[in-house]
Amino acid sequence: MGFERASSPRIAPPLRNVAVRTGVYSGVGLSVVFAAWIFIAKQVPALDSFLEERNLTAVILLGGIALVPVLRFLLAPAKLWISSLIAWTIFSVIYAIFSAYFNGLREHFGAFQVFVLGAVLYMLVAAVSWVGNIIWRTRASRAVHDGHSAG
């Protein structure tokens, strides 16, 4: 009676890294919300009377998904940067593909502009996280040091 250990599902090696996996999932989420936004805007004219509400909902959803890497890795700046850059790269590629079919997208922002805008914002958040971690560790080490020298 051989009791065999149940094998875990195979995950592709790059997706074993939690930062990469979070970035891929976030990028796909951003892309799906963006695609739905474009589809609804172009194919569902009945919702044209709710233009502002539709756009606000889409922006809130995009912002919420874009915050996933930030909230997950706020205390790990390197993972935050990797995850967010992967997510934003996926989103930018989808934006480029859509802008090839919908000329109106290119009139507002080009795909490279979208990529740079997101990448810079994510890098600023990662840098603030990094500096915050340095300050936190410095204060924590001083507190430990001060506690030992008092005795």
Z-matrix of the N, CA and C atoms (Angstrom, degrees):
N
C 1 1.433
C 2 1.508 1 109.09
N 3 1.264 2 114.60 1 89.62
C 4 1.447 3 118.64 2 -178.83
C 5 1.509 4 111.75 3 -85.88
N 6 1.300 5 114.23 4 112.92
C 7 1.455 6 118.47 5 173.27
C 8 1.507 7 106.86 6 -87.67
N 9 1.289 8 113.98 7 114.32
C 10 1.457 9 118.77 8 -178.64
C 11 1.518 10 109.15 9 -100.59
N 12 1.258 11 112.86 10 142.67
C 13 1.450 12 119.43 11 178.06
C 14 1.526 13 109.16 12 -70.30
N 15 1.302 14 115.44 13 132.46
C 16 1.462 15 119.36 14 178.39
C 17 1.515 16 108.76 15 -66.18
N 18 1.294 17 115.50 16 131.07
C 19 1.462 18 118.84 17 -178.62
C 20 1.519 19 109.49 18 -82.06
N 21 1.297 20 113.99 19 141.37
C 22 1.458 21 118.94 20 177.77
C 23 1.517 22 108.70 21 -76.56
N 24 1.321 23 116.61 22 153.77
C 25 1.463 24 118.48 23 179.65
C 26 1.522 25 110.76 24 -63.41
N 27 1.283 26 114.68 25 143.97
C 28 1.465 27 120.26 26 -179.48
C 29 1.519 28 109.66 27 -73.68
N 30 1.300 29 114.55 28 130.07
C 31 1.467 30 121.14 29 175.64
C 32 1.521 31 106.61 30 -116.66
N 33 1.319 32 114.65 31 135.88
C 34 1.459 33 118.75 32 178.37
C 35 1.525 34 109.08 33 -57.93
N 36 1.337 35 118.55 34 140.14
C 37 1.472 36 121.70 35 -175.99
C 38 1.528 37 115.31 36 -49.52
N 39 1.337 38 120.42 37 -43.96
C 40 1.470 39 117.12 38 179.68
C 41 1.530 40 112.54 39 -65.06
N 42 1.333 41 117.06 40 -29.13
C 43 1.457 42 119.17 41 -177.92
C 44 1.523 43 112.88 42 -82.37
N 45 1.315 44 117.77 43 -0.30
C 46 1.464 45 120.37 44 175.09
C 47 1.518 46 111.03 45 -74.88
N 48 1.314 47 116.21 46 -24.54
C 49 1.460 48 121.04 47 177.67
C 50 1.531 49 107.84 48 -76.21
N 51 1.321 50 116.52 49 124.03
C 52 1.456 51 121.22 50 -175.04
C 53 1.536 52 111.84 51 -63.11
N 54 1.307 53 117.90 52 -33.78
C 55 1.468 54 120.24 53 179.33
C 56 1.524 55 110.58 54 -68.91
N 57 1.320 56 116.95 55 -42.07
C 58 1.464 57 120.32 56 178.60
C 59 1.522 58 110.14 57 -65.52
N 60 1.321 59 115.90 58 -45.32
C 61 1.465 60 120.62 59 -179.02
C 62 1.533 61 110.80 60 -61.67
N 63 1.314 62 117.07 61 -44.57
C 64 1.465 63 120.31 62 178.25
C 65 1.521 64 110.76 63 -63.16
N 66 1.322 65 116.45 64 -40.64
C 67 1.467 66 119.91 65 178.24
C 68 1.513 67 112.65 66 -63.39
N 69 1.331 68 116.26 67 -42.38
C 70 1.473 69 119.83 68 179.70
C 71 1.525 70 109.66 69 -65.03
N 72 1.325 71 117.07 70 -47.79
C 73 1.462 72 119.72 71 -179.79
C 74 1.523 73 111.81 72 -62.35
N 75 1.314 74 116.95 73 -41.26
C 76 1.464 75 119.95 74 178.73
C 77 1.530 76 111.19 75 -66.51
N 78 1.320 77 116.59 76 -41.20
C 79 1.462 78 120.32 77 178.00
C 80 1.516 79 112.30 78 -63.29
N 81 1.315 80 116.17 79 -41.27
C 82 1.465 81 119.90 80 176.85
C 83 1.525 82 109.90 81 -65.66
N 84 1.338 83 116.72 82 -41.49
C 85 1.467 84 120.02 83 177.85
C 86 1.520 85 111.79 84 -61.41
N 87 1.319 86 116.57 85 -45.82
C 88 1.466 87 120.27 86 176.98
C 89 1.528 88 110.96 87 -58.91
N 90 1.315 89 116.13 88 -42.61
C 91 1.459 90 120.99 89 -178.14
C 92 1.527 91 112.00 90 -66.87
N 93 1.331 92 116.35 91 -39.85
C 94 1.467 93 120.02 92 179.75
C 95 1.530 94 110.37 93 -66.39
N 96 1.324 95 117.28 94 -44.13
C 97 1.460 96 120.12 95 178.77
C 98 1.527 97 109.98 96 -63.80
N 99 1.318 98 116.98 97 -42.39
C 100 1.468 99 120.41 98 179.12
C 101 1.531 100 111.01 99 -63.27
N 102 1.335 101 116.30 100 -44.44
C 103 1.469 102 120.06 101 179.19
C 104 1.528 103 110.71 102 -62.84
N 105 1.323 104 117.28 103 -41.43
C 106 1.465 105 120.40 104 177.91
C 107 1.522 106 110.82 105 -63.60
N 108 1.329 107 115.87 106 -40.69
C 109 1.461 108 120.71 107 178.61
C 110 1.529 109 110.40 108 -59.80
N 111 1.314 110 116.79 109 -48.23
C 112 1.465 111 120.99 110 -179.72
C 113 1.523 112 110.40 111 -64.77
N 114 1.328 113 116.44 112 -43.98
C 115 1.468 114 120.35 113 -179.39
C 116 1.527 115 110.73 114 -60.45
N 117 1.318 116 116.50 115 -47.15
C 118 1.468 117 120.01 116 -179.29
C 119 1.520 118 110.71 117 -65.05
N 120 1.324 119 116.95 118 -39.56
C 121 1.467 120 120.10 119 -179.78
C 122 1.527 121 111.73 120 -65.49
N 123 1.330 122 117.21 121 -36.32
C 124 1.471 123 120.33 122 -175.44
C 125 1.525 124 113.37 123 -93.03
N 126 1.318 125 117.75 124 -30.37
C 127 1.462 126 119.73 125 -169.97
C 128 1.528 127 114.76 126 -110.11
N 129 1.312 128 118.88 127 -8.74
C 130 1.466 129 121.16 128 -177.95
C 131 1.531 130 108.61 129 -121.70
N 132 1.342 131 115.83 130 79.81
C 133 1.467 132 118.72 131 -177.19
C 134 1.529 133 113.29 132 -66.68
N 135 1.322 134 118.18 133 -16.92
C 136 1.463 135 120.63 134 179.29
C 137 1.531 136 111.20 135 -64.61
N 138 1.331 137 116.89 136 -23.27
C 139 1.461 138 120.43 137 -179.24
C 140 1.526 139 112.97 138 -93.02
N 141 1.319 140 117.74 139 6.52
C 142 1.462 141 120.21 140 -179.96
C 143 1.529 142 112.15 141 -64.01
N 144 1.318 143 116.74 142 -25.99
C 145 1.472 144 118.75 143 178.39
C 146 1.528 145 111.33 144 -71.99
N 147 1.331 146 117.11 145 -15.84
C 148 1.463 147 122.50 146 177.59
C 149 1.527 148 111.22 147 -106.72
N 150 1.307 149 116.21 148 38.25
C 151 1.462 150 122.19 149 -174.98
C 152 1.525 151 112.28 150 -55.74
N 153 1.310 152 118.04 151 -52.25
C 154 1.465 153 121.04 152 -177.20
C 155 1.526 154 111.63 153 -65.62
N 156 1.326 155 116.67 154 -41.42
C 157 1.464 156 120.50 155 179.78
C 158 1.526 157 110.79 156 -65.65
N 159 1.328 158 116.05 157 -41.64
C 160 1.469 159 120.79 158 179.06
C 161 1.524 160 110.66 159 -61.93
N 162 1.317 161 116.40 160 -47.40
C 163 1.461 162 120.19 161 -178.99
C 164 1.518 163 111.95 162 -66.61
N 165 1.336 164 117.09 163 -40.82
C 166 1.457 165 120.56 164 178.47
C 167 1.528 166 111.00 165 -63.57
N 168 1.321 167 116.77 166 -41.86
C 169 1.468 168 120.63 167 177.60
C 170 1.518 169 110.94 168 -61.35
N 171 1.320 170 116.50 169 -44.23
C 172 1.468 171 120.12 170 -179.94
C 173 1.523 172 111.29 171 -64.26
N 174 1.312 173 117.81 172 -42.06
C 175 1.461 174 121.17 173 -179.79
C 176 1.530 175 110.52 174 -66.20
N 177 1.319 176 117.41 175 -39.81
C 178 1.468 177 120.58 176 178.11
C 179 1.523 178 110.06 177 -64.64
N 180 1.324 179 117.54 178 -43.52
C 181 1.464 180 120.40 179 178.21
C 182 1.529 181 111.16 180 -63.34
N 183 1.326 182 116.70 181 -44.53
C 184 1.468 183 119.97 182 178.15
C 185 1.527 184 110.78 183 -61.89
N 186 1.325 185 116.42 184 -43.43
C 187 1.460 186 120.17 185 179.22
C 188 1.521 187 111.97 186 -63.72
N 189 1.322 188 116.51 187 -40.66
C 190 1.460 189 120.25 188 178.69
C 191 1.518 190 112.34 189 -63.72
N 192 1.315 191 116.25 190 -43.13
C 193 1.471 192 119.72 191 178.55
C 194 1.522 193 110.39 192 -69.41
N 195 1.325 194 117.12 193 -36.94
C 196 1.467 195 120.43 194 178.61
C 197 1.526 196 111.54 195 -65.67
N 198 1.323 197 117.45 196 -24.08
C 199 1.459 198 121.03 197 178.96
C 200 1.528 199 113.67 198 -80.56
N 201 1.315 200 117.69 199 -13.00
C 202 1.468 201 120.19 200 -176.94
C 203 1.535 202 111.80 201 -56.22
N 204 1.340 203 119.75 202 -51.83
C 205 1.474 204 117.94 203 178.33
C 206 1.530 205 112.79 204 -61.34
N 207 1.318 206 116.82 205 -35.47
C 208 1.468 207 120.27 206 -178.63
C 209 1.521 208 110.02 207 -66.15
N 210 1.311 209 116.47 208 -47.25
C 211 1.460 210 119.94 209 -177.57
C 212 1.529 211 111.67 210 -70.48
N 213 1.319 212 116.53 211 -34.00
C 214 1.463 213 119.04 212 -178.51
C 215 1.523 214 112.20 213 -73.46
N 216 1.319 215 117.18 214 -36.74
C 217 1.467 216 120.50 215 -173.41
C 218 1.521 217 113.27 216 -119.17
N 219 1.300 218 118.40 217 30.74
C 220 1.460 219 120.62 218 -177.59
C 221 1.517 220 111.93 219 -59.57
N 222 1.317 221 117.67 220 -31.79
C 223 1.459 222 120.81 221 -179.55
C 224 1.526 223 113.01 222 -95.36
N 225 1.321 224 116.92 223 4.39
C 226 1.467 225 122.02 224 178.04
C 227 1.529 226 108.12 225 -130.26
N 228 1.334 227 117.85 226 82.40
C 229 1.462 228 121.23 227 -171.85
C 230 1.526 229 114.95 228 -58.38
N 231 1.324 230 118.07 229 -35.79
C 232 1.469 231 119.40 230 -179.82
C 233 1.520 232 110.45 231 -65.98
N 234 1.317 233 116.40 232 -44.65
C 235 1.470 234 119.82 233 177.97
C 236 1.517 235 110.78 234 -66.01
N 237 1.328 236 116.26 235 -37.72
C 238 1.461 237 120.54 236 177.48
C 239 1.523 238 110.10 237 -59.41
N 240 1.317 239 116.04 238 -46.59
C 241 1.460 240 120.11 239 -177.92
C 242 1.528 241 111.09 240 -65.53
N 243 1.325 242 117.60 241 -44.55
C 244 1.468 243 121.06 242 179.89
C 245 1.521 244 110.17 243 -62.74
N 246 1.310 245 116.41 244 -49.89
C 247 1.451 246 121.42 245 -176.68
C 248 1.527 247 111.66 246 -61.76
N 249 1.317 248 116.04 247 -47.60
C 250 1.460 249 119.60 248 -177.53
C 251 1.522 250 111.94 249 -68.46
N 252 1.318 251 117.08 250 -36.23
C 253 1.462 252 119.30 251 179.28
C 254 1.529 253 111.12 252 -67.50
N 255 1.323 254 117.42 253 -38.58
C 256 1.465 255 120.43 254 176.09
C 257 1.523 256 109.99 255 -63.99
N 258 1.330 257 116.86 256 -46.35
C 259 1.463 258 120.82 257 -179.64
C 260 1.524 259 111.01 258 -60.10
N 261 1.322 260 116.13 259 -45.77
C 262 1.461 261 119.20 260 -176.43
C 263 1.527 262 111.55 261 -72.23
N 264 1.316 263 117.68 262 -30.38
C 265 1.467 264 120.28 263 176.04
C 266 1.521 265 110.40 264 -65.38
N 267 1.318 266 116.73 265 -45.12
C 268 1.474 267 120.23 266 177.89
C 269 1.521 268 109.90 267 -59.90
N 270 1.331 269 116.14 268 -46.75
C 271 1.456 270 120.03 269 179.32
C 272 1.531 271 111.30 270 -60.96
N 273 1.317 272 117.27 271 -41.92
C 274 1.470 273 120.76 272 -178.92
C 275 1.518 274 112.09 273 -65.46
N 276 1.313 275 117.15 274 -37.16
C 277 1.471 276 120.44 275 177.05
C 278 1.525 277 110.04 276 -64.72
N 279 1.321 278 116.91 277 -43.72
C 280 1.469 279 120.20 278 177.55
C 281 1.529 280 109.98 279 -63.91
N 282 1.321 281 117.03 280 -39.67
C 283 1.462 282 120.64 281 176.76
C 284 1.533 283 110.11 282 -60.56
N 285 1.319 284 117.14 283 -42.25
C 286 1.472 285 120.82 284 178.93
C 287 1.523 286 111.04 285 -62.83
N 288 1.325 287 116.33 286 -41.88
C 289 1.472 288 120.04 287 179.16
C 290 1.527 289 110.06 288 -64.06
N 291 1.317 290 117.25 289 -45.23
C 292 1.458 291 120.48 290 179.66
C 293 1.524 292 111.63 291 -66.64
N 294 1.324 293 117.77 292 -36.06
C 295 1.463 294 119.31 293 -179.28
C 296 1.524 295 111.53 294 -69.99
N 297 1.332 296 117.37 295 -18.96
C 298 1.463 297 119.86 296 174.24
C 299 1.529 298 110.90 297 -70.57
N 300 1.333 299 116.50 298 -29.94
C 301 1.467 300 121.07 299 -179.25
C 302 1.518 301 113.16 300 -95.61
N 303 1.311 302 117.30 301 -29.14
C 304 1.459 303 121.52 302 -178.09
C 305 1.529 304 108.36 303 -118.40
N 306 1.319 305 115.40 304 102.55
C 307 1.463 306 121.12 305 -174.92
C 308 1.518 307 112.77 306 -62.49
N 309 1.307 308 118.69 307 -26.70
C 310 1.449 309 121.97 308 -178.78
C 311 1.522 310 113.02 309 -61.50
N 312 1.321 311 116.68 310 -28.95
C 313 1.469 312 119.60 311 179.20
C 314 1.522 313 111.08 312 -66.35
N 315 1.315 314 116.34 313 -40.91
C 316 1.469 315 120.18 314 -179.40
C 317 1.516 316 112.40 315 -66.98
N 318 1.333 317 116.36 316 -26.37
C 319 1.461 318 119.32 317 179.68
C 320 1.522 319 111.63 318 -67.32
N 321 1.330 320 117.06 319 -31.61
C 322 1.463 321 120.65 320 -179.52
C 323 1.523 322 111.01 321 -85.28
N 324 1.333 323 116.43 322 -58.27
C 325 1.462 324 121.86 323 -179.89
C 326 1.510 325 108.78 324 -144.32
N 327 1.323 326 115.97 325 139.57
C 328 1.448 327 120.23 326 171.73
C 329 1.522 328 109.57 327 -79.21
N 330 1.314 329 116.98 328 164.16
C 331 1.466 330 121.18 329 -178.62
C 332 1.535 331 111.02 330 -61.55
N 333 1.320 332 116.90 331 -39.73
C 334 1.463 333 119.46 332 179.51
C 335 1.523 334 111.15 333 -66.94
N 336 1.330 335 116.90 334 -37.25
C 337 1.466 336 120.09 335 177.08
C 338 1.523 337 110.80 336 -63.99
N 339 1.322 338 117.00 337 -40.50
C 340 1.465 339 121.14 338 177.71
C 341 1.524 340 109.45 339 -62.75
N 342 1.340 341 116.45 340 -44.39
C 343 1.458 342 120.11 341 179.85
C 344 1.525 343 111.31 342 -61.17
N 345 1.321 344 116.94 343 -47.79
C 346 1.466 345 120.94 344 -177.59
C 347 1.530 346 110.44 345 -64.86
N 348 1.317 347 117.36 346 -41.93
C 349 1.459 348 120.50 347 179.47
C 350 1.531 349 110.66 348 -58.23
N 351 1.313 350 116.85 349 -50.19
C 352 1.464 351 120.23 350 -179.99
C 353 1.514 352 112.65 351 -67.02
N 354 1.321 353 117.09 352 -43.59
C 355 1.462 354 120.83 353 -178.21
C 356 1.527 355 111.08 354 -62.38
N 357 1.316 356 117.00 355 -41.50
C 358 1.466 357 120.20 356 179.86
C 359 1.525 358 110.64 357 -66.57
N 360 1.333 359 116.77 358 -42.84
C 361 1.462 360 119.05 359 179.04
C 362 1.527 361 111.09 360 -62.85
N 363 1.320 362 116.70 361 -43.93
C 364 1.463 363 119.88 362 178.20
C 365 1.531 364 111.50 363 -64.87
N 366 1.327 365 117.41 364 -38.58
C 367 1.467 366 119.66 365 178.22
C 368 1.528 367 111.39 366 -65.16
N 369 1.321 368 117.03 367 -37.57
C 370 1.463 369 119.85 368 176.16
C 371 1.531 370 111.14 369 -63.15
N 372 1.327 371 116.47 370 -42.56
C 373 1.467 372 119.61 371 178.53
C 374 1.529 373 110.07 372 -64.61
N 375 1.342 374 116.81 373 -42.60
C 376 1.475 375 119.87 374 178.47
C 377 1.527 376 110.90 375 -63.58
N 378 1.328 377 117.44 376 -38.93
C 379 1.465 378 120.41 377 179.13
C 380 1.528 379 111.05 378 -66.16
N 381 1.321 380 117.02 379 -42.50
C 382 1.467 381 120.09 380 177.60
C 383 1.528 382 109.85 381 -63.85
N 384 1.317 383 116.68 382 -39.82
C 385 1.462 384 121.05 383 177.22
C 386 1.528 385 110.61 384 -62.45
N 387 1.303 386 116.49 385 -42.72
C 388 1.468 387 121.73 386 -179.92
C 389 1.533 388 110.61 387 -62.96
N 390 1.331 389 116.50 388 -48.02
C 391 1.464 390 120.56 389 179.29
C 392 1.530 391 109.84 390 -63.61
N 393 1.323 392 116.78 391 -41.76
C 394 1.459 393 120.28 392 177.59
C 395 1.519 394 111.90 393 -60.59
N 396 1.339 395 117.04 394 -40.57
C 397 1.464 396 120.71 395 177.39
C 398 1.522 397 111.66 396 -64.82
N 399 1.317 398 116.81 397 -39.40
C 400 1.467 399 120.06 398 177.97
C 401 1.525 400 110.26 399 -62.69
N 402 1.321 401 116.54 400 -46.35
C 403 1.463 402 120.71 401 179.11
C 404 1.527 403 110.22 402 -62.07
N 405 1.326 404 116.96 403 -44.62
C 406 1.466 405 121.39 404 -179.25
C 407 1.523 406 111.55 405 -61.01
N 408 1.341 407 116.05 406 -46.27
C 409 1.474 408 119.91 407 179.85
C 410 1.524 409 111.32 408 -65.67
N 411 1.307 410 116.73 409 -39.05
C 412 1.468 411 120.24 410 179.19
C 413 1.521 412 110.53 411 -63.52
N 414 1.305 413 116.39 412 -45.12
C 415 1.471 414 119.91 413 178.92
C 416 1.525 415 110.93 414 -65.21
N 417 1.343 416 116.69 415 -40.08
C 418 1.467 417 120.48 416 -179.45
C 419 1.530 418 110.48 417 -65.90
N 420 1.340 419 116.69 418 -41.21
C 421 1.468 420 118.79 419 -179.67
C 422 1.527 421 110.90 420 -68.98
N 423 1.314 422 117.94 421 -34.79
C 424 1.466 423 120.44 422 176.67
C 425 1.520 424 110.48 423 -66.75
N 426 1.341 425 117.19 424 -39.26
C 427 1.457 426 120.47 425 179.50
C 428 1.521 427 110.49 426 -64.71
N 429 1.324 428 116.89 427 -40.68
C 430 1.462 429 120.47 428 177.93
C 431 1.523 430 109.70 429 -67.02
N 432 1.325 431 117.07 430 -43.89
C 433 1.451 432 122.16 431 -179.96
C 434 1.525 433 111.32 432 -62.54
N 435 1.322 434 115.95 433 -45.01
C 436 1.466 435 120.34 434 179.68
C 437 1.526 436 110.53 435 -64.71
N 438 1.305 437 117.76 436 -35.80
C 439 1.463 438 121.27 437 -179.91
C 440 1.516 439 111.70 438 -67.34
N 441 1.329 440 118.38 439 -35.51
C 442 1.466 441 121.82 440 179.84
C 443 1.527 442 111.83 441 -75.72
N 444 1.303 443 117.38 442 -34.11
C 445 1.462 444 119.14 443 -176.15
C 446 1.527 445 111.85 444 -79.15
N 447 1.338 446 116.28 445 -16.51
C 448 1.471 447 119.17 446 -178.98
C 449 1.525 448 111.66 447 -72.59
N 450 1.333 449 118.04 448 -22.64
C 451 1.463 450 120.03 449 -175.12
C 452 1.458 451 112.66 450 -92.04
